[in-house]
């Protein structure tokens, strides 16, 4: 009897170890912590190209690794299932630590965190803003619902213009 109990325990331990291996997601180096399940593009140029081909809007996240505001927004972004799902399925995604040469991506300055949307006609959607008057494209963790709303707005505007 003791032998069967030990065998069952070993089978249970092995099955548990196999199950935990299945759930492990490999970190995506392009995600930089913003969501490993999201397919991120490597460069702004690649993002523009994929936006045109896919007819999905490009979401550009400007951030800095050493910025506490960027880190706080990243945590809220990753923790929100709606944002993660939309980012994975409905957008071309890029997060940039370095600024691009495209001045259109800084319509009101070079600050972080800053999120802008580019439609498939390669137009930066300056009309999709956050809630701050002095930094139109800034988002904080408490602005997650505003960001979700703006992601939906980016999709709606795209479909209305097609």
Secondary structure, 3 states (H helix, E strand, C coil): CHHHHHHHHHHHHHHHHHHHHHHCCCCCCCCCCCCCCCCECCCHHHHHHHHHHHCCEEEEEECCCCCHHHHHHHHHHHHCHHHHHHHHHHEEEEEECCCCCCHHHHCCCCCCCEEEEECCCCCECCCCCCCCCCCCCCCCHHHHHHHHHHHHHHHHHHHHHC
